[in-house]
Amino acid sequence: MPLVRILVDGYSLLHNWPELAPGKPRHSAAARDELIHWLTQYRDAIGTPISIVFDGAGAPPGTPKPICTPELEVLYSGAGHTADDVIERVANRLGAFGEVLVVTDDFKERDTVLSFGGFASSCLNFINDIESALKEQQREIVNRNRRERQKFKLPK
């Protein structure tokens, strides 16, 4: 079955990616925005929809409404629930439609997702995947641009 969605534990990934929004607190809007920016680029490179789930109970007042498109959605768990709760529930429900990848460093959450047939990735492995995919995309763009320029060169 194909991979239908990647579910990301937002704060888990932020805590494991210190190069992202350096000098900004991990729970800040700036850090969340930077994570969303990178995951949007990654989604564009691989074509698999991504859901980023943050613990909503800790979201400060004035947190913007979640982004919700078929390609990328940003969710905050409701009061009394954690991002882990949301991710586990969604992964279980989406399993009927294809494979689901959960990105977190929470071992209990990864074990739960694996127990009902989902896949799990550590944050470090996922960061490496993002960086590799974006480098490959950049190489493809450079090569395509080079080929396109060659089409328009005048013969000597």
C-alpha atoms as one frame of an Amber mdcrd trajectory, in Angstrom:
protein
   0.000   0.000   0.000   1.189   3.534  -0.655   2.124   6.033   2.038  -1.021
   8.158   2.491   0.143  10.649   5.108   3.007  11.613   7.385   1.981  12.565
  10.926   4.536  14.706  12.735   4.698  15.349  16.469   5.552  19.022  16.036
   7.221  19.771  19.343   9.123  16.480  19.347  10.609  17.391  15.970  11.323
  20.986  17.017  13.190  19.832  20.133  15.381  17.584  18.001  16.184  20.179
  15.329  18.158  22.921  17.106  19.409  24.377  13.793  15.815  25.353  13.038
  15.065  28.884  14.269  18.322  29.182  16.251  18.042  31.258  19.395  14.258
  30.994  19.455  12.441  29.057  22.175  11.262  25.673  20.917   7.620  26.480
  21.767   7.696  29.896  20.068   5.590  30.919  17.091   8.822  31.637  15.185
  10.078  28.075  15.701   6.700  26.607  14.713   6.574  28.805  11.598  10.073
  27.729  10.576   9.141  24.059  11.027   6.001  24.551   8.935   8.083  26.266
   6.242  10.545  23.349   6.010   7.836  20.703   6.077   5.953  22.537   3.319
   9.076  22.392   1.148   9.527  18.712   1.988   5.897  17.968   1.139   6.369
  19.715  -2.207   9.463  17.611  -2.885   7.960  14.210  -2.049   4.263  14.717
  -2.771   3.006  12.965   0.375   0.526  14.900   2.542   1.764  15.916   5.996
  -0.061  16.679   9.236   1.858  18.506  11.960   0.305  18.111  15.394   1.241
  20.357  18.307   0.103  20.054  21.904  -2.694  22.632  22.007  -2.935  22.853
  25.744   0.443  24.606  25.714  -0.321  26.875  22.748  -0.179  30.504  23.856
  -3.190  32.797  23.472  -3.369  34.290  20.003  -2.010  31.157  18.328  -3.219
  31.363  14.725  -5.943  29.067  13.475  -4.577  25.813  12.097  -3.657  25.592
   8.426  -5.810  22.997   6.750  -5.227  21.926   3.159  -5.210  18.426   1.692
  -1.413  18.686   1.316  -0.437  20.168   4.676  -2.351  20.638   7.855  -1.302
  22.090  11.177  -3.313  20.921  14.150  -3.320  21.676  17.869  -4.673  19.093
  20.265  -7.668  20.196  22.285  -7.795  20.706  26.011  -7.324  17.449  27.875
  -5.637  15.776  24.895  -2.046  15.588  23.752  -0.541  15.605  20.287   0.231
  11.919  20.916  -3.486  11.193  21.428  -4.393  12.901  18.151  -1.581  11.261
  16.178  -2.406   7.767  17.450  -6.122   8.171  16.671  -5.500   9.559  13.176
  -2.848   6.940  12.362  -5.240   4.184  13.377  -8.084   5.582  11.247  -5.939
   6.278   8.178  -4.460   2.779   8.232  -7.463   1.525   6.264  -6.491   3.796
   3.360  -2.781   3.024   3.173   0.439   3.291   5.109   0.956   6.047   7.652
   4.317   7.284   8.913   4.518   8.826  12.379   7.491  11.027  13.264   8.265
  11.282  16.966  10.899  10.441  19.531   8.274   9.243  22.008   8.906   5.472
  22.205   5.473   4.708  23.658   3.768   6.539  20.810   5.935   4.799  18.206
   5.162   1.386  19.757   1.429   2.152  19.741   1.500   3.169  16.064   3.551
   0.109  15.129   1.100  -2.149  17.001  -1.717  -1.307  14.608   0.380  -1.483
  11.446   1.694   2.045  11.046   5.292   3.050  10.500   7.401   5.199  12.800
  10.519   7.283  12.352  12.778   8.951  14.851  13.076  12.705  14.523  16.764
  12.511  13.595  16.103  10.054  10.751  13.254  12.229   9.495  15.421  15.371
   9.593  18.029  13.510   7.525  15.293  12.475   5.052  14.114  16.082   4.747
  17.620  17.404   4.130  18.360  14.678   1.554  15.077  15.184  -0.302  15.545
  18.954  -0.466  19.148  18.611  -1.687  17.989  16.165  -4.372  15.195  18.518
  -5.392  17.693  21.372  -5.701  19.994  19.213  -7.872  17.042  18.322 -10.113
  16.111  21.981 -10.483  19.672  22.958 -11.411  19.901  20.137 -13.966  16.518
  20.956 -15.474  17.396  24.630 -15.748  20.680  23.700 -17.420  18.867  21.490
 -19.963  16.295  24.193 -20.645  19.000  26.822 -21.204  20.702  24.482 -23.686
  17.522  24.407 -25.777  17.730  28.138 -26.333  21.418  28.516 -27.131  22.115
  29.707 -30.633  24.281  27.400 -32.767  27.789  28.710 -33.391
